[in-house]
């Protein structure tokens, strides 16, 4: 009997994970045309959160497409930022472009690869980014649990510098045209909304990894 219960739990867990991994589809066309908007801010109060001092650097707001979502449980940043979102806008929110690009996340980085560039490489870099999400409240944290690849989402908050009690600093990028180490956004997210939830797309072919960003 115990073996049957364990098997049932594994099947349900596996099915749930498979459904979460399946992307949602919108069809061809740019789904999030506008780039993120930010405005530098000075003199805002430092936020104390989970033993970390969070300094707002710029107000940040965007609507974009989730290219990939990666949850973290065990790294040193996981308590503060439980999820990274690889986000796309402009041409990187168009399925005609994305269908030929393989995207993954690992170790707090976002990687993409393609056998043939559907748009210039500089446009991929300028219109996508890996974002370390710090939920500012329980409502945001709850909504983040339902996000998956393909969702169109709106988020608002601040690009921040986070400093822990040991003095280690996690600094947000303040530009969208950088790549590599230090290019990710660290975002204190006060508002997060999934704008629509269409039907899951069929499984997509896997492409060999050839580059990272």
SULWOQUI-V593754 format. One record per residue. N is the residue number from 0. RES is the residue in one letter. PSI is psi in radians with two decimals (999 if undefined). NEAR is the number of other ideal C-beta (glycine too) atoms within 10 Angstrom. Layout:
N/RES/PSI/NEAR + N/RES/PSI/NEAR
This chain:
0/X/-0.76/5 + 1/X/-0.70/6 + 2/X/-0.66/7 + 3/X/-0.69/8 + 4/X/-0.79/9 + 5/X/-0.74/10 + 6/X/-0.73/10 + 7/X/-0.72/10 + 8/X/-0.75/10 + 9/X/-0.70/10 + 10/X/-0.80/10 + 11/X/-0.75/10 + 12/X/-0.78/10 + 13/X/-0.71/10 + 14/X/-0.75/10 + 15/X/-0.73/10 + 16/X/-0.71/10 + 17/X/-0.76/11 + 18/X/-0.66/10 + 19/X/-0.63/15 + 20/X/-0.49/12 + 21/X/2.26/17 + 22/X/2.79/19 + 23/X/2.63/18 + 24/X/2.50/14 + 25/X/-0.14/19 + 26/X/3.06/10 + 27/X/2.65/11 + 28/X/2.66/10 + 29/X/2.10/19 + 30/X/-0.34/22 + 31/X/1.49/22 + 32/X/-0.47/12 + 33/X/2.46/13 + 34/X/2.83/14 + 35/X/2.64/19 + 36/X/2.36/12 + 37/X/2.67/19 + 38/X/2.15/8 + 39/X/2.50/10 + 40/X/2.59/13 + 41/X/2.56/7 + 42/X/0.12/5 + 43/X/2.64/12 + 44/X/2.39/8 + 45/X/2.36/12 + 46/X/2.20/16 + 47/X/2.07/9 + 48/X/2.07/15 + 49/X/0.71/11 + 50/X/0.26/10 + 51/X/2.40/19 + 52/X/2.07/15 + 53/X/2.04/22 + 54/X/2.02/18 + 55/X/2.32/21 + 56/X/-0.62/21 + 57/X/2.44/16 + 58/X/2.44/15 + 59/X/2.35/24 + 60/X/2.42/15 + 61/X/2.71/22 + 62/X/2.21/21 + 63/X/3.06/27 + 64/X/2.34/26 + 65/X/1.94/21 + 66/X/-0.52/24 + 67/X/2.63/22 + 68/X/2.33/21 + 69/X/2.11/16 + 70/X/2.48/13 + 71/X/2.39/18 + 72/X/-0.47/7 + 73/X/-0.16/5 + 74/X/2.99/10 + 75/X/-0.33/11 + 76/X/-0.09/18 + 77/X/-0.64/13 + 78/X/-0.61/12 + 79/X/-0.80/21 + 80/X/1.64/23 + 81/X/-0.14/17 + 82/X/2.48/19 + 83/X/2.44/24 + 84/X/2.15/29 + 85/X/2.06/26 + 86/X/2.56/27 + 87/X/2.64/26 + 88/X/3.03/24 + 89/X/-2.37/20 + 90/X/-0.42/19 + 91/X/0.22/28 + 92/X/0.18/25 + 93/X/2.15/23 + 94/X/-0.45/17 + 95/X/-0.53/13 + 96/X/-0.79/21 + 97/X/-0.42/23 + 98/X/-0.32/12 + 99/X/0.15/14 + 100/X/2.24/20 + 101/X/2.30/19 + 102/X/2.38/20 + 103/X/2.90/16 + 104/X/2.51/19 + 105/X/2.39/10 + 106/X/0.58/9 + 107/X/0.33/17 + 108/X/2.78/17 + 109/X/2.29/24 + 110/X/2.47/18 + 111/X/2.69/24 + 112/X/2.71/15 + 113/X/2.49/20 + 114/X/-0.39/10 + 115/X/2.23/6 + 116/X/2.12/13 + 117/X/-0.42/16 + 118/X/2.86/17 + 119/X/2.55/10 + 120/X/-0.67/13 + 121/X/-0.53/10 + 122/X/-0.57/15 + 123/X/-0.77/21 + 124/X/-0.78/18 + 125/X/-0.35/19 + 126/X/0.38/23 + 127/X/2.74/28 + 128/X/2.68/27 + 129/X/2.27/22 + 130/X/2.13/27 + 131/X/1.99/21 + 132/X/2.15/25 + 133/X/1.84/27 + 134/X/2.25/22 + 135/X/-0.30/20 + 136/X/3.00/11 + 137/X/-0.55/8 + 138/X/-0.77/12 + 139/X/-0.80/19 + 140/X/-0.72/16 + 141/X/-0.77/11 + 142/X/-0.59/17 + 143/X/-0.46/20 + 144/X/-0.41/11 + 145/X/0.02/10 + 146/X/2.51/19 + 147/X/3.05/18 + 148/X/2.27/21 + 149/X/-0.36/24 + 150/X/2.48/21 + 151/X/2.13/20 + 152/X/2.71/21 + 153/X/2.30/14 + 154/X/2.65/23 + 155/X/2.45/17 + 156/X/-2.35/21 + 157/X/2.43/24 + 158/X/2.36/23 + 159/X/2.88/27 + 160/X/2.20/15 + 161/X/2.28/23 + 162/X/2.11/16 + 163/X/3.13/15 + 164/X/-0.40/8 + 165/X/-0.08/7 + 166/X/-0.02/6 + 167/X/2.42/11 + 168/X/2.37/10 + 169/X/1.88/20 + 170/X/2.30/15 + 171/X/2.55/24 + 172/X/2.62/18 + 173/X/0.30/13 + 174/X/2.78/10 + 175/X/-0.02/17 + 176/X/0.29/11 + 177/X/2.94/15 + 178/X/2.87/20 + 179/X/-2.86/10 + 180/X/2.27/8 + 181/X/0.00/9 + 182/X/-0.12/18 + 183/X/2.64/22 + 184/X/2.38/24 + 185/X/2.00/22 + 186/X/2.16/25 + 187/X/1.86/24 + 188/X/2.02/22 + 189/X/-0.43/15 + 190/X/2.32/14 + 191/X/2.18/23 + 192/X/2.29/12 + 193/X/2.04/16 + 194/X/-0.53/11 + 195/X/2.77/11 + 196/X/1.37/13 + 197/X/-3.06/12 + 198/X/2.60/10 + 199/X/2.54/17 + 200/X/2.74/16 + 201/X/2.76/8 + 202/X/2.47/10 + 203/X/2.56/13 + 204/X/2.57/7 + 205/X/2.36/8 + 206/X/2.61/14 + 207/X/2.37/8 + 208/X/2.28/13 + 209/X/-0.26/11 + 210/X/2.82/13 + 211/X/2.75/13 + 212/X/999/19
